[in-house]
């Protein structure tokens, strides 16, 4: 279970701050996300909540935070495609059904490019 503080900090809504380091293992890679990292969680537009999941769904939080960390810091050896694939795999590991995980994955693949570039 992730230990996070939830607070509203910006115009996007809730911000999740990690209270302890989180280590993610994926396909032979290890990613350590440090305590203090801030994420907006899964950025799902309201009209997709029924298709994917609402923001703050605890089953999506680990995947969303890890995905945000890679997109923002571009750790060596990670590509955008790898970050998106890991996002999907973590969603499934944490109990998000195939249909909803596929919807979320399609969303990051179709609309995540501009966030990766910044």
N, C-alpha and C positions, 0 to 999 in steps of 0.2 A: 504494500500500500504506500503510495506516495505521500510524503508529508509536505503540504503546501499551505501557504496563507493565501486567502482569497480576498481581494479588495478591488474596488472600482477606482481606477486611476486615470483612465483616458476616455476619449469619445467612443472607443471600440467596445467598452464595457469592462467586464471582469478581467483582472490581471491576476495570474497565479505566480507566486514567488516560491521557489523551492526552499524548503527549510533544511534540507540535507542533500548531500551529493546523491545523484542517481546514476547507476551504472547500467548500461544497456549492452547486451551481447547480441550481435546479429551477423550471421554468415561469416564467422571467424574474426569479426571486427569487435572492438570494445570501445564504447563511447562513454566518457564520464562527463556528466552535466553537473556543474558545480552548484552548491547551495548558493542562493541569492539570485540565480538566473530567473528572469521574468518572462512569462509567456502569456499570450492571450488565449491559450488553449486552442481548440479546433475552431477555426473561423468559418462557421457554417452560416450562410445567409438564412434568415428566418424562413423563407419560403421553401427551403430544403430540409428543415428540421424533421418533418415527417418521413422524408425519404432517407435521410442519413441518420442524424441524431442531433439533439440540441447542444449548444455550447455547454460545457461543464459536465457532460456525461462522464462519470468517473471511468468508464470502460475505455474512453478515448483519450484520457488525460496524459498517460505516459507516452503514447504515440505522438500526440500533438506537441508536447513539450520537447521530446527528442527531435521531432521534425523541425520545430522552430529553432532549436539550438543549431542544427546543421545548416539551415538556411541562413541564419544570421552570422555564423562564425566561419563557415566553409572550412571545416577541419581538413587537414591534408589527407588525401586518399579517398575523399567522399565526393560524389557527383550528385547533381540534383536528382537524377534517376534513382540512384542508390537510396537517397533520403526518402523519396516517394515510395519506393519498394519496401523499405524498412517500416515506414508509416503504416502501410497496408498490413504487413506481417504482424506488427505489434497490435494493431487493432484486432486482428483475428485472435492472437494469443490472449488478449485481455477480454474476450467475450463478445466482440461486435460481430453480428451475423455477416455472412458472406455478402448478401445484397447491400447492406449498409456500408460495409468496408469497401466494396466495389464503387459505390457512389462517392464516398470520400476520396478514394484513390483517383477516380476520374476527375474530381474537382481539383485536386492538387496538380494533376498532370496538365489539365486544360488551363487553369488560371493561376498557377503558382510561379510561372516564369518571371513575372515582373518582381515578385518578392525575392527570388533567387538572385536577380541581377543587382539588387540594391545592397 
